[in-house]
C-alpha cells in the first residue's frame, strides 16, 4: 500500500530534475495557530486522534507520530517588556531537494517523484528506521505495530487531480500557499523584505539557501528561536557514510561476486547434470 492513494495515470512517479517542482509556502507572520491545517491533514488521510496530556503548552500534540503528520508548534518567548510572546511554526515533512531519508533507504521505499514530492511506498518499507535516523528534522516515524514509516506525503492524491494539499485548502488566513517552487521562493523573499520594512530585522526564508526544501517557511524571527528546526540544516553523518563508504563497498562486493562467478565459469565451466548423475551411479 502506498502512503496515500496515488493516481495510476500520473507520469510524475520518477525523479526528473527537468520538471518544475511543486512546493508549499508557510508564512508564520500570517499564522494564527488555529490548527485548521492540522485537523484537515487528519481528516483527509483518515488518521486517528491520539490520547494526549497537558505538558505545559498550548501545543497539542507534542510531536509528530505515525498518526500525526502535521503539528503547529507553539514556542514561548519573552518580549523586551517582559510580556510573553508566541511564535508559531509548521512542523511537517520538508520534502527536501536531496532528501537524506531516500538516500539511506535500503529498499527504495522512500520515493522521490519528478515534482519533488517525497513519499513512502509501504509495499517496499521494512521499518528499518534508517529514514528516521537520517532526517535532520526528525520527521519520519516508525509505527511499532505495522513496522512501517509514516510522514506527510504532500497529499499526492489531491495534487495529482488538480487540488491543493488539504492543509493549504483549510488555511483561513493565507498563511499556506501551494504552487510552483520557483514562484513561491520569489514570493517568500518578497514577503521577507516587507517584514523587514515593518521592523522584523531577523525575518528570513527557510529552505531557500544551500539546503533547499520544497516546503518554504517565511519566519519573522531567526530560525534559532523556533524549537524544532536546525538554524543551518546539514546532511547527517549517516548519510555521508552511506553515500561515500557503504554504498560504494556494496557495489564493489556485488562486482567482485560477479567477477568470481565469471572466473569460475571460464576456468572450470558449469557443473553439468550428466557429471552429477554419473558420480551418483558409481556410488
N, C-alpha and C positions, 0 to 999 in steps of 0.2 A: 504494500500500500504506500502511495506517495503522500507526503505531508501536505494535504490539500488536494482537491480534485483538479487534475491537470487537463487542459484542453488537448485531446489527442491529435487534433488537426493543427496545433501550433508548430511553427518551424523554429521556435526560439528555445529549443531544448539543449543546444550545444553551445560551447563557448565560441564567440566570434567577435574580435575586437573592432570590426568594421561597422557593426550595428550601433546605433545610438543607445545609450544606457538610460534606463528609467531610474527615477530617484524620488525620494520623499524629502521635503524641506520642512523642518520643525523650527518655528520661531518662538523661543522661550519668552520673548517680550510680549507676545500676544496670548500666551497660555494662561488660563485661569485655574488650571488643575481641576477642571470639572470631572475629569476621568471618563468622559463620554467615549473617547477613543479606546480606553481600557475595556470598557463594557462591550463596545462594538466588536472588538477582537474576540472576546469570549463568546459572544453570541454567534458571530459568523462561523467560527471554527468549532462550535459546539463543545467548548471547553468547560468542564465543570467548575463550580465555585470551590474554593478551598477554605478550610477552617483556619481562622487567624486569631490573633490575640493582640491586645494593646501593648505595644512595646515602646510607647513614649513619643509617637509621631502620628501625624495625620495620614502619613503614607500607608497604604494598605493594598496588597500585601507588602511584606518587607522586601521581597526579591523576586526575580524570575524563577520559574519552575517548569517542569514538563507540562503543567496545566495552565501556566500563565506566561504568555509570550510578550506582554507589554505591560509596563508599570510606569506610572507617573511618579517621579521622585520628588520628595519634599526635603530640601536642605535648609536648615535654620541657621541664620547668621544674625549678628547684632550690628545695627547701623551705628554711625558715629554718635547719634543722640542717645544710644542705649536701648532703643526700641528694637524688637525682633523683626526680622525680615525673612520671608520665604523665597527660596529660589527653586523654581520648578524646572524639571528636565524630563525628557522622554528616554526611558530605558527599554531597549529592544535591540534586535539584530541590526548592525550597521550595513550588512551586505557589502563587505569590503571589496575593493577593486582587485586585490590579490589576497583572498581570504586564507588565513592560516589553517582554519578548520578543514578546508578542502585539501590543502597541501599535505596534511598528515593523515587523512582518511585512507585506511588501507584497502577499502573495498570500492571506493568511488561513490559511496552513498551520499556524501556531501557534494552536491552537484551545483555547478555554476552555469547558468544559462547565458545565451547570447546577449540578453539585455542587462546582465549583471546581477540578476536575482540569484541568491544562494538558498537552496532548499535541500531537505533531507529526503532521499529515496529510501523509505522504510523497508522495501524489499531487499535492499543491499546492506542496511545498517545492522551491525552486530553488537552495538552497545559497548564498544571498547573504551569509549571515553576520551580518545585522543583529541577530538574536536573541542571538548570541554576544557581540557588541559591547555590546548594551544591558543584558544581565543583570548586576545589581550583585554577583552571586555567582559569575559565570564558569561557569555550569552547561552551557549548550548547547555542543556541539562539532560541527564540520562534518567529515564523512568525505570525504577527498580523492578517493576512488575513486567513491563513489556520488553525491557532491555533494549530500548531504542532511544535515539537522541531526538530532542524536540526543541524547536525555536520558531521565530517568525518566518513565514515563507513568502512574505510580501503579497499575500492574497493572490497567488498566481492564477487561481480560477477566475477571479474578478478581472484582473488586468488583461488576461488573455481574451476576455469577452467585452472589452471596452469600458470597464468600470474602474473607478479608483479603488485603492485598498479601503477596507471597511473603516479603519481608524480615521483616514482622511475624510471620508464621506460623513462621519459622525461629528467632526470638529465644528463647533458653532461659532468660533471666533476667527477662523482663518489662520490659526497657528500652524496647521498642517496643510501642505500642498503637494500634489503629485504631478509629475511630468518628466520631460527630458532632462537628464542630469546637467548638461551644459547650460541650459536655460536657467535651471534652478540655482546653479552655482553663481551665475551672474546676478540673479535676483538676491541671493544671500549676501553677496558682497555689497550690493546697493543698500540693503537693509542695515548692514553693519555701519556703513557710512552715515546713514540717517540717525542711528542710535548714538554714534559718536558726536554728531552735531547736537544731540539733545543732552549731552553731558556724560554719556556712558563711555568713558575713555578706554575701558577694558573690553568693549564689545568685539566679538570675533566670530568667524565662521569656522566651525569644527568639521573636519572631514574633507577639506579642500586643499590641504597642503601636501607634504611629502607622502603622508599616509591617507590616500583617498578612499572615501566611502560613498556608497550610493544612498545613504541617509545623511543629510547635511543638517547640522544644528546651527542656528543663529543664537548666540549666547550674549546677554548684556554684560556679563562679568567673565573674568578669566576662567579657563577650564579647571584650575586647581580649586575653585570654590564650589565645584559640583562633585558630589561624593563618589560617583561610580565611574567616571571617565578619566583615564590617564591623560595628563596635560599634553604629553607627547607620545602617542601610541607607537609601539615598535613591534616588529615581528618577534615572537617569543623564541627563546633559545632552542626549544624542542623542534621548532620548525627549521631553524638554521641547521641543526644536526641532521634532521630528516632529509633535507634537500642536499646538503653538502657531504654527508657521510653515509647514512643508512641506505638511502635510495641508490646512490652510485654503487655501494657494496652489493646491494641486492641484484642490480643489473649485471655486475661482474660475476656474481655467483651463478646466475642463470646462463650467462655466456660461457662460463667455464664448464658447466654441466653439458651444454650443447656441444662444445668442442670435444669433451671427453667421450660423449656418445658417438660423435662422428669419427673420432680416432679409433674407437673400439670397432666400429663398423668397417673402417678401411683396413685395419691391420688384422683383425680376427674374423670379421664377417658376421652375418646374422646367425643366430642359433637355429639350425634347421630342425623341423619336426621329424625328418627321417632319422637324423642322428640320435634324437632323444628316444625314438621308438626302437632303434637298433640296440641301443645301450640297455633298454629295459628288457629286451628279448634275451640278451646274453646273460642277464642276471637270472 
